[in-house]
Amino acid sequence: QVQLVQSGAEVKKPGASAKVSCKASEDTSISQYMHWVRQAPGQGLEWMGLINPSGGATYYTQKFQGRVTLTRDTPTNTIYMELSSLRSEDTAVYFCVQGGPYSGNYYWGQGTLVSVSS
Amino acid sequence: NFMLTQPHSVSESPGKTVTISCTRSSGSIANTYVQWYKQRPGSAPTTIIYEDNKRPSGVPDRLSGSVDSSSNSASLTISGLKTEDEADYYCQSYDNRFQGVFGGGTRLTVL
């Protein structure tokens, strides 16, 4: 069973950066594509981007280009999402998701709340 | 880019069948696979349908997914409704550069 464990909640000031980690369990490889999705309070799901762990190629939705960076650390089976120049509208729960995009099932992390407030 | 449009809410009685639609605004619904996710309040989403109509292990066969090219839409059908089916449901697909797109979500109420 794929298990993805994300880092804990963060509180940030506007203009700061947040870096959220997503660690796959020891019996889970991060060789599949990893996506990041966010959900603002009371809102729907919003796709941010994905990373191909094999080689590190990344694809970001236009809305987040220039502000989001996805990286991976293969030895520790961990994927990172860093969002810079934070503003209050970035307050949301951020999820990592493993799977796809060409085929296969999708597995979700438990989510990480990032709160942006002065 | 395209949009995926879902009804904001649906409601039905226990034991009945409900279908949630997901209509693609441009480009063919058949271009890339459609996934469906279920989310209960305060919890992370879980995958209930992937690759248009496949169920992950543990998802009951009362849930099914389909794609209809004539209406350019995907559908999630839940039969034999149970109170545990009450949740938000999201469809998701990709554009031709594999950027993800989500539908706005449908709140299912089991009366």
gemmi code that builds the backbone of each chain (N, CA, C; Angstrom):
import gemmi

chains = {
    "A": [
        ("GLN", (0.847, -1.191, 0.000), (0.000, 0.000, 0.000), (0.876, 1.232, 0.000)),
        ("VAL", (0.633, 2.122, -0.951), (1.393, 3.358, -1.035), (1.011, 4.267, 0.125)),
        ("GLN", (2.022, 4.783, 0.827), (1.763, 5.739, 1.901), (2.630, 6.965, 1.680)),
        ("LEU", (1.993, 8.108, 1.694), (2.679, 9.381, 1.541), (2.447, 10.199, 2.801)),
        ("VAL", (3.522, 10.598, 3.466), (3.415, 11.340, 4.721), (3.985, 12.738, 4.521)),
        ("GLN", (3.154, 13.714, 4.761), (3.560, 15.094, 4.541), (4.001, 15.754, 5.846)),
        ("SER", (4.748, 16.840, 5.715), (5.228, 17.589, 6.863), (4.065, 18.339, 7.524)),
        ("GLY", (4.350, 18.889, 8.711), (3.304, 19.505, 9.514), (2.913, 20.901, 9.059)),
        ("ALA", (1.856, 21.401, 9.719), (1.305, 22.705, 9.376), (2.330, 23.815, 9.548)),
        ("GLU", (2.189, 24.855, 8.733), (3.096, 25.997, 8.781), (2.290, 27.287, 8.839)),
        ("VAL", (2.854, 28.261, 9.539), (2.290, 29.612, 9.569), (3.365, 30.549, 9.044)),
        ("LYS", (3.026, 31.322, 8.031), (4.000, 32.186, 7.373), (3.478, 33.610, 7.258)),
        ("LYS", (4.444, 34.530, 7.182), (4.109, 35.941, 6.942), (4.011, 36.187, 5.441)),
        ("PRO", (3.220, 37.159, 5.016), (3.182, 37.506, 3.588), (4.578, 37.831, 3.077)),
        ("GLY", (4.872, 37.341, 1.868), (6.176, 37.566, 1.272), (7.180, 36.465, 1.551)),
        ("ALA", (6.903, 35.630, 2.538), (7.807, 34.536, 2.881), (7.598, 33.359, 1.937)),
        ("SER", (8.382, 32.300, 2.160), (8.249, 31.066, 1.393), (7.859, 29.927, 2.321)),
        ("ALA", (7.181, 28.935, 1.761), (6.835, 27.726, 2.497), (7.362, 26.537, 1.712)),
        ("LYS", (7.904, 25.578, 2.446), (8.420, 24.372, 1.794), (7.794, 23.169, 2.487)),
        ("VAL", (7.022, 22.418, 1.740), (6.294, 21.267, 2.257), (6.931, 20.003, 1.702)),
        ("SER", (7.096, 19.023, 2.564), (7.696, 17.767, 2.126), (6.651, 16.657, 2.064)),
        ("CYS", (6.957, 15.649, 1.273), (6.074, 14.510, 1.077), (6.974, 13.284, 0.987)),
        ("LYS", (6.943, 12.464, 2.021), (7.839, 11.319, 2.083), (7.063, 10.036, 1.821)),
        ("ALA", (7.562, 9.264, 0.887), (6.943, 7.973, 0.595), (7.461, 6.942, 1.586)),
        ("SER", (6.590, 6.036, 1.972), (6.981, 4.987, 2.909), (8.086, 4.134, 2.311)),
        ("GLU", (8.789, 3.410, 3.182), (9.986, 2.687, 2.750), (9.692, 1.676, 1.651)),
        ("ASP", (8.471, 1.134, 1.654), (8.142, 0.138, 0.642), (7.464, 0.771, -0.564)),
        ("THR", (7.538, 2.116, -0.647), (6.932, 2.833, -1.758), (7.999, 3.609, -2.494)),
        ("SER", (8.071, 3.418, -3.770), (9.043, 4.163, -4.563), (8.436, 5.491, -5.013)),
        ("ILE", (9.264, 6.511, -5.168), (8.776, 7.759, -5.740), (9.112, 7.823, -7.223)),
        ("SER", (9.235, 6.648, -7.823), (9.600, 6.635, -9.238), (8.440, 7.071, -10.120)),
        ("GLN", (7.238, 7.094, -9.575), (6.100, 7.561, -10.363), (5.965, 9.080, -10.255)),
        ("TYR", (5.205, 9.641, -11.172), (4.961, 11.073, -11.146), (4.325, 11.488, -9.813)),
        ("MET", (4.724, 12.675, -9.351), (4.169, 13.224, -8.119), (3.563, 14.588, -8.436)),
        ("HIS", (2.339, 14.783, -7.994), (1.620, 16.018, -8.245), (1.449, 16.778, -6.929)),
        ("TRP", (1.199, 18.077, -7.062), (0.792, 18.880, -5.907), (-0.526, 19.566, -6.236)),
        ("VAL", (-1.421, 19.471, -5.273), (-2.780, 19.995, -5.397), (-3.056, 20.804, -4.145)),
        ("ARG", (-3.775, 21.919, -4.274), (-4.104, 22.651, -3.062), (-5.601, 22.903, -2.980)),
        ("GLN", (-6.050, 23.194, -1.757), (-7.466, 23.431, -1.504), (-7.594, 24.542, -0.487)),
        ("ALA", (-8.042, 25.695, -0.938), (-8.286, 26.822, -0.044), (-9.511, 26.518, 0.829)),
        ("PRO", (-9.632, 27.165, 1.969), (-10.746, 26.898, 2.875), (-12.098, 27.011, 2.176)),
        ("GLY", (-12.889, 25.948, 2.245), (-14.226, 25.953, 1.672), (-14.274, 25.910, 0.156)),
        ("GLN", (-13.119, 25.704, -0.476), (-13.046, 25.720, -1.935), (-12.741, 24.337, -2.505)),
        ("GLY", (-12.669, 24.270, -3.835), (-12.398, 23.010, -4.502), (-10.913, 22.744, -4.632)),
        ("LEU", (-10.596, 21.697, -5.371), (-9.210, 21.281, -5.565), (-8.595, 22.052, -6.734)),
        ("GLU", (-7.317, 22.379, -6.587), (-6.608, 23.154, -7.611), (-5.265, 22.479, -7.881)),
        ("TRP", (-5.044, 22.083, -9.112), (-3.788, 21.418, -9.496), (-2.702, 22.463, -9.669)),
        ("MET", (-1.522, 22.193, -9.101), (-0.421, 23.151, -9.153), (0.677, 22.725, -10.114)),
        ("GLY", (1.053, 21.469, -10.090), (2.143, 21.029, -10.941), (2.504, 19.589, -10.660)),
        ("LEU", (3.455, 19.078, -11.431), (3.920, 17.723, -11.195), (5.407, 17.631, -11.463)),
        ("ILE", (6.007, 16.570, -10.906), (7.421, 16.303, -11.124), (7.586, 14.854, -11.508)),
        ("ASN", (8.414, 14.638, -12.499), (8.790, 13.288, -12.876), (10.054, 12.955, -12.088)),
        ("PRO", (9.937, 12.105, -11.059), (11.105, 11.825, -10.230), (12.273, 11.231, -11.006)),
        ("SER", (11.973, 10.565, -12.096), (13.032, 10.013, -12.930), (13.559, 11.110, -13.843)),
        ("GLY", (14.543, 11.830, -13.393), (15.098, 12.911, -14.189), (14.760, 14.285, -13.644)),
        ("GLY", (13.655, 14.399, -12.898), (13.334, 15.652, -12.240), (12.591, 16.666, -13.084)),
        ("ALA", (12.126, 16.295, -14.273), (11.380, 17.247, -15.108), (10.112, 17.694, -14.372)),
        ("THR", (9.818, 18.972, -14.485), (8.658, 19.533, -13.794), (7.722, 20.230, -14.777)),
        ("TYR", (6.442, 20.280, -14.420), (5.422, 20.954, -15.205), (4.546, 21.715, -14.219)),
        ("TYR", (4.383, 23.010, -14.441), (3.597, 23.827, -13.527), (2.440, 24.462, -14.276)),
        ("THR", (1.309, 24.598, -13.581), (0.235, 25.352, -14.187), (0.645, 26.820, -14.245)),
        ("GLN", (0.156, 27.542, -15.235), (0.612, 28.904, -15.498), (0.439, 29.807, -14.285)),
        ("LYS", (-0.615, 29.567, -13.525), (-0.911, 30.416, -12.373), (0.246, 30.444, -11.372)),
        ("PHE", (0.960, 29.320, -11.263), (1.994, 29.218, -10.239), (3.414, 29.313, -10.793)),
        ("GLN", (3.535, 29.393, -12.103), (4.880, 29.474, -12.684), (5.620, 30.689, -12.158)),
        ("GLY", (6.864, 30.449, -11.761), (7.673, 31.521, -11.197), (7.604, 31.597, -9.688)),
        ("ARG", (6.606, 30.946, -9.095), (6.476, 30.988, -7.637), (6.597, 29.619, -6.987)),
        ("VAL", (6.396, 28.555, -7.752), (6.438, 27.222, -7.171), (7.625, 26.446, -7.737)),
        ("THR", (8.254, 25.660, -6.874), (9.371, 24.811, -7.278), (9.168, 23.432, -6.681)),
        ("LEU", (9.180, 22.423, -7.531), (9.086, 21.035, -7.086), (10.448, 20.384, -7.240)),
        ("THR", (10.887, 19.717, -6.186), (12.169, 19.020, -6.221), (12.006, 17.648, -5.587)),
        ("ARG", (13.008, 16.801, -5.828), (12.939, 15.482, -5.217), (14.302, 15.104, -4.663)),
        ("ASP", (14.271, 14.286, -3.627), (15.489, 13.740, -3.031), (15.326, 12.227, -3.040)),
        ("THR", (15.853, 11.605, -4.055), (15.632, 10.176, -4.254), (16.143, 9.313, -3.098)),
        ("PRO", (17.325, 9.579, -2.549), (17.801, 8.713, -1.451), (16.861, 8.655, -0.249)),
        ("THR", (16.133, 9.724, 0.006), (15.221, 9.740, 1.158), (13.762, 9.539, 0.734)),
        ("ASN", (13.529, 9.285, -0.535), (12.161, 9.041, -1.029), (11.230, 10.219, -0.744)),
        ("THR", (11.755, 11.435, -0.887), (10.994, 12.625, -0.490), (10.874, 13.614, -1.649)),
        ("ILE", (9.681, 14.173, -1.765), (9.399, 15.217, -2.754), (9.113, 16.514, -1.992)),
        ("TYR", (9.540, 17.639, -2.540), (9.331, 18.937, -1.890), (8.575, 19.882, -2.815)),
        ("MET", (7.714, 20.691, -2.190), (7.031, 21.771, -2.904), (7.328, 23.068, -2.165)),
        ("GLU", (7.953, 23.999, -2.860), (8.244, 25.297, -2.262), (7.454, 26.367, -2.999)),
        ("LEU", (6.704, 27.168, -2.236), (5.909, 28.262, -2.793), (6.423, 29.559, -2.206)),
        ("SER", (6.827, 30.478, -3.069), (7.436, 31.722, -2.617), (6.464, 32.895, -2.728)),
        ("SER", (6.914, 34.046, -2.222), (6.127, 35.290, -2.277), (4.700, 35.056, -1.810)),
        ("LEU", (4.577, 34.432, -0.656), (3.267, 34.045, -0.160), (2.362, 35.250, 0.089)),
        ("ARG", (1.074, 35.066, -0.185), (0.073, 36.055, 0.124), (-1.084, 35.366, 0.823)),
        ("SER", (-1.992, 36.133, 1.359), (-3.077, 35.554, 2.153), (-3.893, 34.550, 1.351)),
        ("GLU", (-4.008, 34.775, 0.051), (-4.787, 33.865, -0.803), (-4.138, 32.492, -0.954)),
        ("ASP", (-2.896, 32.358, -0.524), (-2.213, 31.064, -0.577), (-2.534, 30.195, 0.633)),
        ("THR", (-3.281, 30.733, 1.581), (-3.715, 29.920, 2.721), (-4.565, 28.768, 2.207)),
        ("ALA", (-4.092, 27.560, 2.452), (-4.746, 26.382, 1.884), (-4.128, 25.120, 2.480)),
        ("VAL", (-4.795, 24.002, 2.222), (-4.204, 22.700, 2.485), (-3.547, 22.232, 1.197)),
        ("TYR", (-2.290, 21.812, 1.291), (-1.517, 21.372, 0.147), (-1.358, 19.850, 0.212)),
        ("PHE", (-1.688, 19.174, -0.895), (-1.633, 17.720, -0.958), (-0.596, 17.284, -1.990)),
        ("CYS", (0.158, 16.241, -1.655), (0.943, 15.559, -2.678), (0.132, 14.348, -3.139)),
        ("VAL", (0.289, 14.014, -4.394), (-0.463, 12.919, -5.001), (0.475, 12.153, -5.908)),
        ("GLN", (0.517, 10.858, -5.752), (1.367, 10.038, -6.602), (0.505, 9.311, -7.626)),
        ("GLY", (0.987, 9.303, -8.881), (0.292, 8.534, -9.915), (0.214, 9.268, -11.232)),
        ("GLY", (-0.272, 8.559, -12.258), (-0.497, 9.148, -13.561), (0.769, 9.710, -14.190)),
        ("PRO", (0.671, 10.663, -15.114), (-0.552, 11.101, -15.766), (-0.990, 10.203, -16.915)),
        ("TYR", (-0.107, 9.302, -17.328), (-0.465, 8.492, -18.488), (-1.413, 7.350, -18.117)),
        ("SER", (-1.225, 6.801, -16.931), (-2.059, 5.671, -16.518), (-1.868, 5.436, -15.033)),
        ("GLY", (-2.683, 4.540, -14.483), (-2.482, 4.091, -13.123), (-3.329, 4.804, -12.102)),
        ("ASN", (-3.300, 4.264, -10.900), (-4.049, 4.767, -9.760), (-3.325, 5.981, -9.173)),
        ("TYR", (-4.026, 6.678, -8.294), (-3.501, 7.885, -7.658), (-3.612, 7.736, -6.138)),
        ("TYR", (-2.549, 8.113, -5.449), (-2.509, 8.012, -3.992), (-2.238, 9.398, -3.404)),
        ("TRP", (-2.976, 9.720, -2.330), (-2.912, 11.057, -1.760), (-2.190, 11.070, -0.419)),
        ("GLY", (-1.434, 12.140, -0.187), (-0.916, 12.401, 1.145), (-2.032, 12.951, 2.025)),
        ("GLN", (-1.716, 13.133, 3.313), (-2.762, 13.551, 4.248), (-3.047, 15.051, 4.206)),
        ("GLY", (-2.178, 15.804, 3.531), (-2.383, 17.248, 3.434), (-1.590, 18.025, 4.471)),
        ("THR", (-1.191, 19.233, 4.101), (-0.452, 20.140, 4.978), (-1.086, 21.519, 4.892)),
        ("LEU", (-1.499, 22.041, 6.032), (-2.087, 23.379, 6.067), (-0.980, 24.424, 6.110)),
        ("VAL", (-1.017, 25.324, 5.149), (-0.131, 26.480, 5.155), (-1.006, 27.717, 5.357)),
        ("SER", (-0.764, 28.432, 6.440), (-1.534, 29.632, 6.747), (-0.643, 30.841, 6.536)),
        ("VAL", (-1.152, 31.828, 5.817), (-0.393, 33.043, 5.550), (-1.130, 34.204, 6.200)),
        ("SER", (-0.463, 34.814, 7.167), (-1.109, 35.900, 7.895), (-0.049, 36.821, 8.480)),
        ("SER", (-0.359, 38.104, 8.466), (0.559, 39.065, 9.058), (0.382, 39.140, 10.581)),
    ],
    "B": [
        ("ASN", (-6.872, 26.745, -22.193), (-7.115, 25.500, -21.475), (-8.622, 25.222, -21.387)),
        ("PHE", (-8.983, 24.006, -20.994), (-10.395, 23.657, -20.920), (-10.865, 23.653, -19.477)),
        ("MET", (-12.188, 23.592, -19.302), (-12.775, 23.486, -17.968), (-13.575, 22.189, -17.880)),
        ("LEU", (-13.716, 21.706, -16.671), (-14.577, 20.568, -16.372), (-15.709, 21.079, -15.493)),
        ("THR", (-16.938, 20.923, -15.970), (-18.089, 21.462, -15.259), (-18.903, 20.345, -14.618)),
        ("GLN", (-19.103, 20.469, -13.326), (-19.906, 19.515, -12.563), (-21.097, 20.246, -11.946)),
        ("PRO", (-22.173, 19.522, -11.665), (-23.267, 20.149, -10.912), (-22.779, 20.487, -9.517)),
        ("HIS", (-23.262, 21.583, -8.995), (-22.802, 22.009, -7.673), (-23.209, 21.019, -6.592)),
        ("SER", (-24.424, 20.484, -6.717), (-24.907, 19.550, -5.705), (-25.938, 18.606, -6.303)),
        ("VAL", (-26.012, 17.434, -5.717), (-27.054, 16.459, -6.047), (-27.510, 15.821, -4.746)),
        ("SER", (-28.732, 15.342, -4.746), (-29.235, 14.650, -3.565), (-30.140, 13.502, -3.996)),
        ("GLU", (-30.120, 12.470, -3.200), (-30.925, 11.286, -3.500), (-31.115, 10.496, -2.212)),
        ("SER", (-32.057, 9.589, -2.255), (-32.394, 8.794, -1.066), (-31.536, 7.550, -0.987)),
        ("PRO", (-31.370, 7.021, 0.220), (-30.625, 5.761, 0.369), (-31.230, 4.660, -0.481)),
        ("GLY", (-30.354, 3.849, -1.074), (-30.789, 2.739, -1.901), (-30.988, 3.101, -3.358)),
        ("LYS", (-31.103, 4.386, -3.641), (-31.311, 4.830, -5.018), (-29.970, 4.949, -5.762)),
        ("THR", (-30.060, 5.364, -7.038), (-28.887, 5.552, -7.886), (-28.758, 7.024, -8.256)),
        ("VAL", (-27.530, 7.525, -8.230), (-27.276, 8.906, -8.620), (-26.121, 8.934, -9.621)),
        ("THR", (-26.193, 9.860, -10.559), (-25.133, 10.034, -11.538), (-24.655, 11.480, -11.491)),
        ("ILE", (-23.345, 11.652, -11.391), (-22.723, 12.977, -11.375), (-21.992, 13.165, -12.700)),
        ("SER", (-22.286, 14.248, -13.391), (-21.671, 14.486, -14.699), (-20.468, 15.410, -14.577)),
        ("CYS", (-19.628, 15.354, -15.586), (-18.404, 16.153, -15.654), (-18.189, 16.469, -17.125)),
        ("THR", (-18.514, 17.679, -17.549), (-18.501, 18.030, -18.960), (-17.271, 18.859, -19.301)),
        ("ARG", (-16.584, 18.423, -20.348), (-15.363, 19.112, -20.786), (-15.752, 20.217, -21.766)),
        ("SER", (-15.195, 21.413, -21.564), (-15.630, 22.577, -22.335), (-15.063, 22.606, -23.751)),
        ("SER", (-13.853, 22.107, -23.937), (-13.239, 22.105, -25.266), (-12.264, 20.947, -25.348)),
        ("GLY", (-12.036, 20.487, -26.567), (-11.227, 19.287, -26.733), (-12.039, 18.070, -26.350)),
        ("SER", (-11.579, 16.913, -26.802), (-12.347, 15.692, -26.577), (-12.120, 15.114, -25.183)),
        ("ILE", (-13.199, 14.692, -24.554), (-13.122, 14.052, -23.241), (-12.299, 12.778, -23.317)),
        ("ALA", (-12.213, 12.220, -24.527), (-11.482, 10.969, -24.709), (-9.975, 11.185, -24.885)),
        ("ASN", (-9.530, 12.433, -24.957), (-8.105, 12.714, -25.184), (-7.214, 12.187, -24.065)),
        ("THR", (-7.650, 12.391, -22.837), (-6.876, 11.947, -21.664), (-7.828, 11.328, -20.655)),
        ("TYR", (-7.281, 10.468, -19.815), (-8.110, 9.767, -18.844), (-8.757, 10.729, -17.844)),
        ("VAL", (-9.911, 10.283, -17.336), (-10.634, 11.013, -16.294), (-10.547, 10.225, -15.000)),
        ("GLN", (-10.291, 10.945, -13.918), (-10.275, 10.356, -12.585), (-11.416, 10.986, -11.757)),
        ("TRP", (-11.833, 10.262, -10.735), (-12.836, 10.755, -9.790), (-12.301, 10.570, -8.368)),
        ("TYR", (-12.518, 11.597, -7.562), (-12.057, 11.572, -6.171), (-13.216, 11.876, -5.252)),
        ("LYS", (-13.182, 11.235, -4.096), (-14.189, 11.446, -3.058), (-13.518, 12.136, -1.878)),
        ("GLN", (-14.172, 13.139, -1.322), (-13.596, 13.838, -0.181), (-14.670, 14.092, 0.874)),
        ("ARG", (-14.406, 13.583, 2.062), (-15.266, 13.860, 3.205), (-14.709, 15.069, 3.947)),
        ("PRO", (-15.561, 15.802, 4.679), (-15.097, 17.006, 5.393), (-13.926, 16.709, 6.307)),
        ("GLY", (-12.906, 17.528, 6.179), (-11.752, 17.400, 7.053), (-10.782, 16.306, 6.672)),
        ("SER", (-11.020, 15.631, 5.565), (-10.149, 14.530, 5.144), (-9.544, 14.798, 3.783)),
        ("ALA", (-8.457, 14.092, 3.499), (-7.865, 14.171, 2.173), (-8.752, 13.444, 1.168)),
        ("PRO", (-8.712, 13.850, -0.076), (-9.443, 13.098, -1.112), (-8.896, 11.686, -1.222)),
        ("THR", (-9.740, 10.791, -1.721), (-9.305, 9.449, -2.075), (-9.752, 9.168, -3.506)),
        ("THR", (-9.002, 8.330, -4.183), (-9.315, 7.999, -5.569), (-10.363, 6.903, -5.597)),
        ("ILE", (-11.434, 7.132, -6.332), (-12.473, 6.115, -6.460), (-12.584, 5.575, -7.880)),
        ("ILE", (-12.160, 6.363, -8.859), (-12.127, 5.918, -10.253), (-10.873, 6.516, -10.899)),
        ("TYR", (-10.139, 5.704, -11.647), (-9.021, 6.209, -12.441), (-9.101, 5.614, -13.842)),
        ("GLU", (-8.424, 6.218, -14.785), (-8.461, 5.764, -16.174), (-9.905, 5.563, -16.644)),
        ("ASP", (-10.732, 6.550, -16.422), (-12.138, 6.615, -16.869), (-13.079, 5.709, -16.080)),
        ("ASN", (-12.676, 4.448, -15.857), (-13.643, 3.487, -15.330), (-13.047, 2.396, -14.449)),
        ("LYS", (-11.812, 2.550, -14.023), (-11.187, 1.531, -13.175), (-11.345, 1.897, -11.702)),
        ("ARG", (-11.617, 0.876, -10.907), (-11.773, 1.089, -9.460), (-10.533, 0.600, -8.723)),
        ("PRO", (-9.987, 1.428, -7.836), (-8.894, 0.926, -6.992), (-9.403, -0.198, -6.097)),
        ("SER", (-8.467, -0.979, -5.624), (-8.796, -2.038, -4.688), (-9.529, -1.450, -3.481)),
        ("GLY", (-10.638, -2.102, -3.102), (-11.388, -1.649, -1.943), (-12.571, -0.751, -2.260)),
        ("VAL", (-12.636, -0.240, -3.474), (-13.789, 0.586, -3.879), (-14.892, -0.347, -4.370)),
        ("PRO", (-16.083, -0.250, -3.804), (-17.140, -1.203, -4.171), (-17.618, -1.008, -5.602)),
        ("ASP", (-18.130, -2.100, -6.177), (-18.575, -2.032, -7.564), (-19.915, -1.308, -7.715)),
        ("ARG", (-20.464, -0.768, -6.620), (-21.632, 0.125, -6.725), (-21.239, 1.450, -7.376)),
        ("LEU", (-19.929, 1.729, -7.399), (-19.414, 2.944, -8.008), (-18.851, 2.596, -9.376)),
        ("SER", (-19.215, 3.376, -10.376), (-18.701, 3.125, -11.717), (-18.481, 4.439, -12.454)),
        ("GLY", (-17.513, 4.428, -13.363), (-17.210, 5.592, -14.163), (-17.370, 5.287, -15.636)),
        ("SER", (-17.721, 6.311, -16.392), (-17.870, 6.135, -17.831), (-17.553, 7.456, -18.534)),
        ("VAL", (-17.321, 7.347, -19.826), (-17.046, 8.518, -20.665), (-17.952, 8.448, -21.888)),
        ("ASP", (-18.532, 9.570, -22.265), (-19.437, 9.634, -23.418), (-18.950, 10.716, -24.368)),
        ("SER", (-18.409, 10.301, -25.499), (-17.870, 11.274, -26.455), (-18.958, 12.146, -27.071)),
        ("SER", (-20.168, 11.623, -27.197), (-21.225, 12.397, -27.840), (-21.612, 13.634, -27.022)),
        ("SER", (-21.535, 13.522, -25.712), (-21.824, 14.668, -24.840), (-20.555, 15.297, -24.290)),
        ("ASN", (-19.427, 14.743, -24.703), (-18.106, 15.207, -24.231), (-18.053, 15.283, -22.705)),
        ("SER", (-18.534, 14.240, -22.088), (-18.584, 14.262, -20.634), (-18.232, 12.905, -20.043)),
        ("ALA", (-17.841, 12.951, -18.798), (-17.630, 11.748, -18.003), (-18.714, 11.706, -16.936)),
        ("SER", (-18.969, 10.508, -16.426), (-19.997, 10.360, -15.402), (-19.532, 9.414, -14.321)),
        ("LEU", (-19.946, 9.728, -13.111), (-19.752, 8.836, -11.968), (-21.140, 8.407, -11.522)),
        ("THR", (-21.353, 7.104, -11.478), (-22.639, 6.570, -11.055), (-22.457, 5.795, -9.765)),
        ("ILE", (-23.300, 6.104, -8.795), (-23.289, 5.401, -7.514), (-24.662, 4.778, -7.328)),
        ("SER", (-24.685, 3.461, -7.234), (-25.960, 2.763, -7.042), (-26.056, 2.279, -5.602)),
        ("GLY", (-27.269, 1.934, -5.186), (-27.477, 1.470, -3.814), (-26.923, 2.450, -2.799)),
        ("LEU", (-27.314, 3.714, -2.937), (-26.741, 4.769, -2.116), (-26.794, 4.453, -0.620)),
        ("LYS", (-25.682, 4.794, 0.055), (-25.579, 4.657, 1.498), (-25.228, 6.010, 2.098)),
        ("THR", (-25.501, 6.161, 3.363), (-25.188, 7.436, 4.014), (-23.685, 7.717, 3.950)),
        ("GLU", (-22.865, 6.669, 3.910), (-21.417, 6.854, 3.840), (-20.963, 7.416, 2.499)),
        ("ASP", (-21.855, 7.449, 1.503), (-21.512, 8.036, 0.206), (-21.609, 9.553, 0.232)),
        ("GLU", (-22.192, 10.094, 1.285), (-22.336, 11.549, 1.378), (-20.957, 12.178, 1.482)),
        ("ALA", (-20.627, 13.028, 0.478), (-19.279, 13.595, 0.374), (-19.236, 14.559, -0.808)),
        ("ASP", (-18.071, 15.163, -1.009), (-17.798, 15.940, -2.218), (-17.077, 15.045, -3.215)),
        ("TYR", (-17.451, 15.175, -4.480), (-16.853, 14.371, -5.535), (-16.272, 15.300, -6.600)),
        ("TYR", (-15.042, 14.996, -7.006), (-14.337, 15.803, -8.002), (-13.913, 14.938, -9.181)),
        ("CYS", (-14.128, 15.454, -10.391), (-13.535, 14.820, -11.560), (-12.236, 15.563, -11.894)),
        ("GLN", (-11.368, 14.884, -12.623), (-10.066, 15.469, -12.956), (-9.555, 14.862, -14.252)),
        ("SER", (-8.941, 15.692, -15.079), (-8.296, 15.187, -16.285), (-7.091, 16.075, -16.577)),
        ("TYR", (-6.531, 15.960, -17.772), (-5.329, 16.691, -18.154), (-5.542, 17.384, -19.496)),
        ("ASP", (-4.780, 18.459, -19.702), (-4.732, 19.037, -21.042), (-3.659, 18.306, -21.838)),
        ("ASN", (-3.383, 18.771, -23.055), (-2.465, 18.025, -23.917), (-1.007, 18.184, -23.518)),
        ("ARG", (-0.750, 19.008, -22.498), (0.610, 19.107, -21.952), (0.661, 18.478, -20.560)),
        ("PHE", (-0.367, 17.686, -20.252), (-0.464, 16.997, -18.970), (-0.454, 17.939, -17.782)),
        ("GLN", (-1.090, 19.093, -17.955), (-1.384, 19.942, -16.803), (-2.767, 19.534, -16.304)),
        ("GLY", (-2.866, 19.310, -15.004), (-4.111, 18.813, -14.442), (-5.215, 19.849, -14.401)),
        ("VAL", (-6.436, 19.389, -14.554), (-7.624, 20.229, -14.470), (-8.640, 19.500, -13.593)),
        ("PHE", (-9.199, 20.194, -12.613), (-10.237, 19.635, -11.764), (-11.587, 20.249, -12.095)),
        ("GLY", (-12.632, 19.465, -11.938), (-13.965, 20.026, -11.919), (-14.178, 20.764, -10.612)),
        ("GLY", (-15.253, 21.547, -10.536), (-15.502, 22.357, -9.365), (-15.986, 21.581, -8.148)),
        ("GLY", (-16.335, 20.318, -8.370), (-16.796, 19.492, -7.256), (-18.307, 19.460, -7.139)),
        ("THR", (-18.817, 18.320, -6.695), (-20.258, 18.110, -6.503), (-20.505, 17.607, -5.085)),
        ("ARG", (-21.353, 18.290, -4.367), (-21.719, 17.847, -3.014), (-22.880, 16.858, -3.128)),
        ("LEU", (-22.660, 15.627, -2.715), (-23.700, 14.597, -2.725), (-24.318, 14.502, -1.335)),
        ("THR", (-25.611, 14.691, -1.293), (-26.364, 14.533, -0.049), (-27.257, 13.303, -0.169)),
        ("VAL", (-27.145, 12.418, 0.810), (-27.989, 11.226, 0.844), (-29.048, 11.479, 1.913)),
        ("LEU", (-30.256, 11.707, 1.442), (-31.338, 12.171, 2.324), (-31.850, 11.068, 3.234)),
    ],
}
model = gemmi.Model(1)
for chain_id, residues in chains.items():
    chain = gemmi.Chain(chain_id)
    for i, (resn, *xyz) in enumerate(residues, 1):
        res = gemmi.Residue()
        res.name, res.seqid = resn, gemmi.SeqId(i, " ")
        for name, pos in zip(("N", "CA", "C"), xyz):
            atom = gemmi.Atom()
            atom.name, atom.element = name, gemmi.Element(name[0])
            atom.pos, atom.b_iso = gemmi.Position(*pos), 0.0
            res.add_atom(atom)
        chain.add_residue(res)
    model.add_chain(chain)
structure = gemmi.Structure()
structure.add_model(model)
structure.setup_entities()
